[in-house]
């Protein structure tokens, strides 16, 4: 695989530290705001790997008759389809303030998963394990998108066929690719965030690009001219001896690494290695410069009285299993990087973070509550930090997941389904539940024919992303470049969801 | 420095004399085969390949039996390291102790990878463990990690067997049964997890393949290998199996069931109606085993299986981007080994390794793939003469020898600790860099190369030189040695390395002998005179090149070597006492010479820095 000089130049260009900062449209924003960087917005995409059973996070709670939701759209059908996984029909009471003075609002921890729900409106309830999410909804900082997922075009049970269904529906990786590329029809390499960044101003040499993934690569960030930076959620770290003591400058040893990194040996793989070392050094340097030793938000406590981004005591939470400290760490890093982004003059940033473990084929009743509890706590901490920094209207977080899961159980878990429910959180969000309640009965137009209860989405994931990108002031032409199938679901303005203020 | 007077055992270096630095010397045939078929080249391994010839060595490896059970070693380690614990309960390990078994399982794995003479079998089993993925991150395997040792034994024993046998053994393995949850399945709505991944990830892939690995196209469209109906039908086949000794059929409890024998069949829990899988009938009324065998026969006979499996094995051993012709040559041997046998792994592996493309005889397609973190670490440790930890002690237990302690590597890849069934990286992962997209190339292992994992890998190596190098520790005073031992015994991994041969190489480059006194370093004063700088540049350049050739198969380019050497010289010039009090400064400062101890410590610093830098080079990372 000997490369030509032209290839090498191209490779070098593509591999120069992927960074973009000022989006082209930001230049047209009105200047003269009071704050140095008042024109700042961050969008955080939280990917729940494995396929979250979000039909047990947000679910129908009303009667089906009379003033209720209608046949198949209330708690009765839901409970029948879910079997042993169904929650009891009990309306739990949220604490009045922001802290649980009386212990867990969901009562006995080992029954939390099935102990009831918090009413969000007449039709929908939030799982008992997610009291903080219900509090965020109460505080008008959370929107829920019901019955959403990967779609190639609007379909129902009777219109679906091989041509109009997503490519390799039910396969984890292909549904992840479809969400990353915002294209359910074919496998494409580039992601929607990467395609957006391709059109952003490439002149900046700042290592802090506008597209940042934490801890691992995300296909979503892959663009034609590079990809998002991958930053460690653990904060600054560096090769031993690579920086002069107490200095932000590379030591002689660091420079030797840099030179090694510049010697790719004229081979695509060698160049790849070299660029990764170069990136690693510049990331260390940048984070050492900008990452503050202290938290950039005023001291605040969360639901159990714990400090922000520290885990509440296991005994208080009381679930049988470990809460996900990885999510908490990533959310803290994101909040700190947002602060750094503002201090360094960035205007628009996209963050990609993730949490795993949602592929609950087995022992779902034991594992899913711990996942939901981690999610609810983590998001509460994050939103509190953002609020404390006084930028709640500048930061929006939303969730995605491979797919939802079957309504019916296998032995003690659920299998790969299709539609699910997702979250959009932040001060700029118009809180509420978006989307219509599907008829969950077997034979309904809203579920697949195979009897397992694989619900068909009625809102395409692109519709949600589009709302958020418009909030980021992405112009229409770039929006459609990022979301090529959007017009299939939004033929006119009236189809817009209107999630953002 | 007394230890340097030990008999001189120089590394047998590759038979390359570095006459001209202008030329980058790369990959001898022996080095290339060693990187493809082992956990890292060593002088002994290279000598063995030279002695037997490449084909001879491969055949010798293929004929070697499995060299020890990881399960037995896991148990042995538990008993040795924590002898006061009552390890055994009704179903294997005792409930009080089970959470710790994972450390012993991991240590047993690393010991075999680093030290087993049957390197090829170990390497193929490692590849298989990243195709037929199971992982500790599925309860209760975190508490029952003997299951992972047992599963590795299964892969080791089938690595040189038949692929169809492997399919059946894994399907009945309690480890896979729990990991992909077909354990305890019942008629009705059986769990689809294993049924789907068995076809998608382990045997067929999503699209039908030609024998050369390219997709079958009909009317310009790829053709799916299976449908959702096939997944559901196969899930029905897989009903009725559960762990031996489970107290209640289908329960998943960390204290119940044994992982040491295949799952057992319960007829009442089996869906014995007829099934249709991939267009073929499985009649009603068969036993569970007959049902399973029919289903596996149907899958095994699919024309997509040989190219799907062959390509992945090639990718793990030889090159990320094999040519279609290479895949076809291997998959046709998979289809028929020449004696009419399909799925003969020995024939497949031999073909993969002896193919002209693997042997670098195809000028247009030089084989290349990136080291994954495990192979990066194992390669450099084997180069550094890795041995069991010196005076190992865990949690106030007895002082032990013979232990390779690998609690965790923590760099994005620890064997049997994949975050999901999709492995640490996907075989078709294409990095974001445009070149790979434009040329339709994949670099699967690159998805693990984050800034963080690169730093952590280097940190492991730095720790090894600081606390685990026999040659470095030998010169420490007793109190510092005790400190170093304490530090090692708290690290996530603890082994010994021996940099003595490298110290000898360096001394020969500097002094022309390996007497151990580093007399040139004792003569030189700081700051360096021009002639001294030239001398050191020349000597260190030779040393750096020798390290590069031995560790990576390639010498470094001129510019890189120059930079590495000047970094080494600069580090020497750097006053170790800079910033401390004046007396210290005077002692180490201008015009002072190094004591014999300081000279050997300086040499050790140079050895460590050189190996660290060479191990960061693209030459080391890219396995040609």
Interface residues (C-beta under 8 A of the other chain):
Chain A: X1 X2 X7 X10 X11 X14 X15 X18 X49 X50 X168 X169 X170 X171 X172 X173 X174 X189 X194 X215 X216 X217 X221 X222 X223 X224 X225 X226 X227 X230 X231 X232 X234 X237 X238 X239 X240 X241 X245 X252 X253 X255 X256 X257 X259 X260 X261 X263 X264 X265 X267 X268 X269 X270 X271 X272 X273 X274 X275 X276 X277 X279 X280 X283 X284 X356 X357 X359 X361 X362 X363 X366 X367 X406 X408 X409 X410 X411 X412 X413 X415 X416 X450 X452
Chain B: X24 X137 X139 X178 X180 X181 X184 X185 X186 X189 X190 X191 X192 X193 X196 X200 X206 X224 X228 X229 X231 X232 X250 X252 X320 X365 X366 X368 X369 X370 X412 X419 X420 X422 X426 X430 X431 X432 X433 X434 X435 X436 X437 X438 X439 X441 X443 X446 X447 X449 X450 X451 X452 X454 X455 X458 X459 X462 X554 X556 X557 X559 X560 X563 X564 X566 X567 X570 X571 X574 X579 X609 X613 X616 X617 X618 X619 X621 X622
